[in-house]
Structures are given as structure tokens and as C-alpha cells.
Amino acid sequence: MAEPLCMFVVVRKDLVKSLGWPLGSILTQACHASTAALWTYREDPRTKEYVSNLDGMHKVVLETKNLNSLTTVQEKLKDLNIPYREWLEQPENIVTCLATVPVRKSEVKDAFKKCQLWK
């Protein structure tokens, strides 16, 4: 059985710990980023395959410490040529998270070595 496509969402944990954002706002950021990534990369063959089975979609939500660590993840994704969509919350103008194009876990595991599942 082939490894399934998965969308990875990486959210800054300091939004909760240091800035006091409520959980609902954090969830909204992840939703914004994943929706934006799907729309931005709607013509990508991986996205088309991913949305062809809505009941079989996989997502993983990871946490990263702060903006600097999120930037490190972005750099690693760029090095791996993995498209992603950063979410910039307005009007605060704060980068809150990112979501990747649907990919296979084996393609991106190196980018997320310092991330853990959102807790």
C-alpha cells in the first residue's frame, strides 16, 4: 500500500504560551493556512489527488516554539522544494503558521525533526 498524502500544518506554540491567544484562535489559524495552501496549490497533482478522496484526507498539526523556529522549518521546506503557504494574520500582521501542499511523510520528515505534535 502506498504511503498516503498528508498535509502538514505547523503552528507557533508561543502564540498560546507567551501571547495568550485562545485555543479557538489557534485552530482558526491552522484552518486558514490549510485552506489557503489547498487553494494556492489547487493545480498541483498532489493536491488534486488529496482532495479526490475527502473522507480519506490526512493532516498532521505540529508545533514549533516561535517565529524563529517556524522560519527554520520554512527554510528546510524550501531546501526540499516542498511548496507551503504561510499564514499572516491580519490586522495583527503576525505570521502564525504554515501548511504544506499534500506530500508523503517520507518527503518532509527532515524538515520537521525539531517539531512535535501539537499538544
NUDOZA-568900 format. One line per 5 residues: their letters; for each residue y, x, z of N, C-alpha, C, O. Coordinates in nm, 3 decimals. Each point is the difference from the previous one (the first is absolute). Layout:
residues N
A = Y,X,Z,Y,X,Z,Y,X,Z,Y,X,Z  ...
***
This chain:
residues 119
MAEPL = -0.119,0.084,0.000,0.119,-0.084,0.000,0.125,0.089,0.000,0.010,0.094,0.078  0.083,-0.125,-0.164,0.122,0.080,-0.014,0.090,-0.018,0.123,0.003,-0.105,0.063  0.067,0.211,-0.032,0.096,-0.005,0.110,0.110,-0.101,-0.036,0.057,0.007,-0.109  -0.025,-0.101,0.198,0.098,-0.103,-0.034,0.142,0.055,-0.005,0.032,0.101,0.064  0.051,-0.168,-0.140,0.142,0.032,0.001,0.058,-0.049,0.133,-0.044,-0.101,0.055
CMFVV = 0.142,0.173,-0.007,0.062,-0.034,0.129,0.149,0.032,-0.009,0.040,0.100,-0.059  0.040,-0.185,0.118,0.142,0.027,0.009,0.026,0.055,0.140,-0.044,-0.057,0.099  0.116,0.167,-0.092,0.033,0.062,0.128,0.147,-0.026,0.031,0.088,0.025,-0.082  -0.063,-0.074,0.203,0.135,-0.026,0.047,0.022,0.091,0.121,-0.079,-0.001,0.094  0.186,0.079,-0.098,0.030,0.094,0.108,0.133,-0.041,0.062,0.103,-0.004,-0.068
VRKDL = -0.107,-0.025,0.198,0.117,-0.052,0.072,0.042,0.098,0.108,-0.084,0.061,0.066  0.214,-0.046,-0.049,0.055,0.087,0.104,-0.020,-0.062,0.139,0.046,-0.111,0.024  -0.115,0.180,0.064,-0.024,-0.050,0.136,0.126,0.003,0.086,0.013,-0.079,0.093  0.080,0.170,-0.123,0.121,0.010,0.081,0.088,-0.124,-0.012,0.089,-0.021,0.082  -0.113,-0.061,-0.184,0.078,-0.125,-0.010,-0.026,-0.087,0.122,0.089,-0.072,0.046
VKSLG = -0.210,0.077,0.005,-0.036,-0.077,0.119,0.034,0.079,0.126,0.069,-0.050,0.090  -0.118,0.173,-0.085,0.011,0.079,0.124,0.144,0.039,0.034,0.041,-0.013,0.115  0.034,0.059,-0.212,0.136,0.050,0.028,0.109,-0.101,-0.031,0.100,-0.009,0.071  -0.120,-0.067,-0.179,0.106,-0.091,-0.043,-0.019,-0.144,0.048,0.090,-0.083,-0.014  -0.208,0.054,0.071,-0.022,-0.131,0.061,-0.017,-0.116,-0.096,0.028,-0.114,0.037
WPLGS = -0.072,0.140,-0.159,-0.021,-0.109,-0.094,-0.118,-0.085,0.046,-0.100,0.054,0.046  0.111,-0.187,-0.057,-0.113,-0.086,0.038,-0.114,0.010,-0.103,0.022,0.036,-0.116  -0.143,-0.070,0.160,-0.117,0.009,-0.086,0.017,-0.082,-0.128,-0.041,0.043,-0.107  0.101,-0.161,0.118,0.020,-0.083,-0.119,0.082,0.071,-0.107,-0.028,-0.012,-0.119  0.129,0.085,0.162,0.083,0.075,-0.095,-0.079,0.113,-0.065,0.018,0.029,-0.118
ILTQA = -0.105,0.034,0.195,-0.083,0.107,-0.054,-0.097,-0.056,-0.103,-0.018,0.058,-0.108  -0.045,-0.170,0.141,-0.091,-0.064,-0.095,0.072,-0.035,-0.129,-0.055,0.016,-0.109  0.177,-0.064,0.121,0.078,-0.036,-0.117,0.026,0.122,-0.088,-0.005,-0.011,-0.123  0.032,0.126,0.183,0.022,0.122,-0.077,-0.122,0.035,-0.083,0.011,0.034,-0.118  -0.128,-0.042,0.180,-0.125,0.030,-0.071,-0.021,-0.098,-0.115,-0.043,0.039,-0.109
CHAST = 0.073,-0.167,0.133,-0.013,-0.100,-0.107,0.096,0.029,-0.114,-0.038,-0.007,-0.117  0.162,0.039,0.150,0.099,0.034,-0.104,-0.048,0.117,-0.085,0.004,-0.006,-0.123  -0.049,0.112,0.189,-0.042,0.120,-0.073,-0.120,-0.027,-0.089,-0.003,0.044,-0.115  -0.096,-0.116,0.167,-0.120,-0.024,-0.081,0.030,-0.092,-0.118,-0.050,0.021,-0.110  0.132,-0.122,0.132,0.038,-0.089,-0.110,0.080,0.076,-0.105,-0.022,-0.017,-0.120
AALWT = 0.115,0.099,0.166,0.082,0.079,-0.093,-0.085,0.098,-0.080,0.023,0.020,-0.120  -0.122,0.041,0.185,-0.088,0.094,-0.072,-0.081,-0.073,-0.106,-0.013,0.048,-0.113  -0.042,-0.165,0.149,-0.077,-0.076,-0.100,0.087,-0.039,-0.119,-0.043,0.009,-0.115  0.165,-0.051,0.143,0.088,-0.041,-0.110,0.047,0.120,-0.082,0.001,-0.006,-0.123  0.037,0.113,0.190,0.047,0.119,-0.070,-0.107,0.057,-0.093,0.030,0.043,-0.112
YREDP = -0.155,-0.044,0.159,-0.110,0.060,-0.076,-0.092,-0.107,-0.059,-0.121,0.022,-0.015  0.177,-0.137,-0.017,-0.078,-0.113,-0.052,-0.072,0.031,-0.131,-0.100,-0.064,-0.030  0.149,0.159,-0.048,-0.064,0.035,-0.128,-0.102,0.113,0.016,-0.072,0.032,-0.095  0.065,0.028,0.212,-0.097,0.106,0.025,-0.140,-0.061,-0.002,-0.022,-0.104,0.063  -0.073,0.166,-0.132,-0.136,-0.056,-0.006,-0.065,-0.020,0.137,-0.079,-0.093,0.018
RTKEY = 0.112,0.180,0.077,-0.057,-0.015,0.135,0.053,-0.126,0.068,-0.074,-0.070,0.069  0.202,0.041,-0.090,0.057,-0.121,0.058,-0.062,-0.123,-0.063,-0.032,-0.097,0.069  0.016,0.099,-0.199,-0.062,-0.113,-0.070,-0.141,-0.026,0.052,-0.040,-0.114,0.023  -0.036,0.222,-0.006,-0.136,-0.015,0.054,0.004,-0.054,0.143,-0.079,-0.087,0.036  0.171,0.138,0.044,0.012,-0.038,0.141,0.029,-0.149,0.017,-0.061,-0.067,0.083
VSNLD = 0.155,0.017,-0.162,0.039,-0.142,0.015,-0.092,-0.094,-0.077,0.014,-0.122,0.010  -0.107,0.176,-0.085,-0.093,-0.087,-0.072,-0.100,-0.067,0.093,-0.066,-0.097,-0.037  0.055,0.148,0.159,-0.089,-0.059,0.101,0.079,-0.014,0.130,-0.013,0.082,0.090  0.093,-0.187,-0.080,0.087,-0.017,0.116,-0.076,-0.007,0.130,0.050,0.045,0.104  -0.170,-0.101,-0.105,-0.078,-0.012,0.122,-0.067,0.132,0.040,-0.055,0.010,0.109
GMHKV = 0.060,0.088,-0.196,-0.064,0.128,0.028,0.096,0.114,0.023,-0.041,0.116,0.001  0.170,-0.147,0.016,0.099,0.107,0.017,-0.020,0.072,0.133,-0.034,-0.061,0.101  0.055,0.192,-0.104,-0.007,0.084,0.120,0.138,0.062,0.022,0.063,0.048,-0.094  -0.019,-0.049,0.220,0.123,0.071,0.039,-0.029,0.073,0.129,-0.078,-0.045,0.083  0.143,0.160,-0.067,-0.007,0.076,0.123,0.144,0.025,0.044,0.081,0.049,-0.078
VLETK = -0.051,-0.084,0.202,0.134,0.023,0.055,-0.009,0.118,0.097,-0.072,-0.003,0.099  0.147,0.105,-0.134,0.003,0.124,0.079,0.135,0.015,0.067,0.100,-0.058,-0.044  -0.098,0.137,0.149,0.127,0.030,0.066,0.031,0.148,-0.014,-0.089,0.085,-0.006  0.218,-0.059,0.000,0.048,0.137,0.001,0.110,0.006,0.105,0.062,-0.101,0.030  -0.039,0.217,0.024,0.086,0.014,0.118,0.145,-0.044,-0.024,0.057,-0.073,0.081
NLNSL = 0.002,0.119,-0.192,0.143,-0.023,-0.022,0.033,0.022,-0.148,-0.089,0.015,-0.083  0.218,-0.013,0.051,0.043,0.018,-0.139,-0.045,0.135,-0.055,-0.043,0.008,-0.115  0.052,0.097,0.195,-0.042,0.132,-0.049,-0.147,0.001,-0.038,-0.037,0.056,-0.104  -0.047,-0.116,0.185,-0.144,-0.001,-0.032,-0.028,-0.092,-0.118,-0.093,0.026,-0.077  0.170,-0.133,0.061,-0.016,-0.086,-0.117,0.040,0.077,-0.126,-0.065,-0.012,-0.104
TTVQE = 0.169,0.091,0.113,0.043,0.083,-0.113,-0.109,0.101,-0.038,-0.021,0.027,-0.119  -0.047,0.028,0.218,-0.111,0.093,-0.027,-0.111,-0.071,-0.076,-0.057,0.056,-0.094  0.026,-0.180,0.133,-0.101,-0.079,-0.071,0.044,-0.023,-0.144,-0.080,0.013,-0.093  0.207,-0.046,0.073,0.052,-0.021,-0.135,-0.017,0.125,-0.086,-0.040,-0.010,-0.116  0.069,0.125,0.172,-0.013,0.126,-0.074,-0.146,0.024,-0.040,-0.028,0.044,-0.112
KLKDL = -0.064,-0.073,0.203,-0.142,0.018,-0.031,-0.046,-0.097,-0.108,-0.077,0.037,-0.088  0.125,-0.161,0.094,-0.035,-0.097,-0.105,0.054,0.045,-0.135,-0.068,-0.013,-0.102  0.190,0.066,0.100,0.056,0.052,-0.125,-0.084,0.115,-0.054,-0.028,0.006,-0.120  -0.014,0.084,0.209,-0.085,0.113,-0.041,-0.131,-0.048,-0.061,-0.054,0.064,-0.090  0.003,-0.177,0.139,-0.126,-0.057,-0.049,0.021,-0.095,-0.119,-0.096,-0.056,-0.053
NIPYR = 0.222,0.039,0.012,0.036,-0.093,-0.109,-0.044,-0.143,0.030,-0.048,-0.072,-0.088  0.064,0.030,0.215,-0.032,-0.136,0.041,0.131,-0.079,0.008,0.085,0.031,0.083  -0.069,-0.132,-0.169,0.122,-0.081,0.007,0.006,-0.079,0.131,-0.102,-0.046,0.052  0.222,0.031,-0.002,0.022,-0.079,0.121,0.138,-0.062,-0.007,0.083,0.037,-0.082  -0.061,-0.132,0.170,0.131,-0.065,0.009,0.050,0.012,0.143,-0.064,-0.049,0.093
EWLEQ = 0.175,0.113,-0.076,0.067,0.011,0.129,0.075,-0.130,0.025,0.055,-0.060,-0.093  -0.052,0.015,0.220,0.080,-0.118,0.031,0.122,0.043,0.081,-0.011,0.066,0.103  0.128,-0.106,-0.153,0.128,0.029,0.063,0.055,-0.132,0.051,0.046,-0.083,-0.078  -0.049,0.064,0.210,0.045,-0.126,0.058,0.151,-0.008,-0.003,0.071,0.094,0.035  -0.023,-0.210,-0.078,0.144,-0.027,-0.007,0.033,-0.115,0.094,-0.085,-0.087,0.019
PENIV = 0.200,0.082,0.040,0.115,0.086,-0.024,-0.001,0.129,0.082,0.095,0.079,-0.007  -0.202,-0.057,0.085,-0.004,0.118,0.086,-0.005,0.131,-0.078,0.039,0.105,0.052  -0.088,-0.112,-0.177,-0.014,0.119,-0.085,-0.094,0.103,0.062,0.028,0.120,0.002  -0.141,-0.171,0.050,-0.099,0.083,0.067,-0.130,-0.001,-0.079,-0.052,-0.107,-0.034  -0.001,0.225,0.003,-0.132,0.010,-0.061,-0.101,-0.032,0.110,-0.006,0.069,0.101
TCLAT = -0.073,-0.175,-0.123,-0.090,-0.046,0.105,-0.147,0.032,-0.028,-0.077,0.025,0.093  0.038,-0.026,-0.220,-0.142,0.017,-0.033,-0.016,0.025,-0.149,0.097,0.004,-0.076  -0.222,0.011,0.036,-0.032,0.011,-0.141,-0.134,-0.066,-0.024,-0.079,-0.020,0.092  0.054,-0.013,-0.217,-0.130,-0.054,-0.041,-0.038,0.068,-0.131,0.082,0.019,-0.089  -0.210,0.017,0.080,-0.049,0.066,-0.121,-0.044,-0.103,-0.103,-0.023,-0.117,0.031
VPVRK = 0.012,0.163,-0.153,-0.070,-0.075,-0.103,-0.146,-0.010,0.050,-0.043,0.088,0.073  -0.032,-0.190,-0.111,-0.141,-0.003,0.042,-0.074,0.124,-0.053,0.003,0.030,-0.119  -0.068,0.039,0.211,-0.072,0.124,-0.032,-0.133,0.004,0.075,-0.027,-0.084,0.086  -0.053,0.181,-0.119,-0.125,0.022,0.072,0.030,0.093,0.118,0.076,0.096,-0.014  -0.135,-0.124,0.128,0.026,0.078,0.121,-0.020,0.149,-0.023,0.075,0.082,0.052
SEVKD = -0.174,-0.047,-0.130,-0.029,0.141,-0.026,0.115,0.070,-0.072,0.013,0.122,0.009  0.069,-0.197,-0.080,0.114,0.059,-0.073,0.116,0.038,0.091,0.078,0.089,-0.032  -0.068,-0.157,0.147,0.120,0.016,0.083,-0.027,0.052,0.141,0.093,0.014,0.078  -0.218,0.013,-0.046,-0.031,0.036,0.139,0.080,0.121,0.047,0.036,0.006,0.118  -0.007,0.089,-0.205,0.078,0.118,0.040,0.144,-0.036,0.035,0.062,0.067,0.083
AFKKC = -0.008,-0.169,-0.144,0.138,-0.040,0.027,0.016,-0.064,0.137,0.108,0.003,0.059  -0.217,-0.060,-0.007,0.008,-0.076,0.125,-0.069,0.068,0.118,-0.032,-0.065,0.099  0.008,0.195,-0.109,-0.071,0.072,0.106,0.068,-0.012,0.136,-0.069,-0.006,0.102  0.200,0.001,-0.098,0.070,-0.006,0.128,0.040,-0.142,0.039,0.072,-0.020,0.098  -0.118,-0.078,-0.173,0.027,-0.139,0.031,-0.122,-0.060,0.070,-0.112,0.047,-0.017
QLWK = 0.137,-0.149,0.093,-0.111,-0.074,0.061,0.020,-0.147,-0.026,0.109,-0.043,-0.040  -0.214,-0.034,0.063,0.012,-0.144,-0.016,0.109,-0.052,0.093,0.014,0.047,0.112  0.063,-0.145,-0.160,0.105,-0.061,0.081,-0.064,-0.061,0.124,-0.101,-0.069,-0.009  0.161,0.096,0.125,-0.048,-0.056,0.128,0.107,-0.086,0.061,-0.021,-0.057,0.108
***
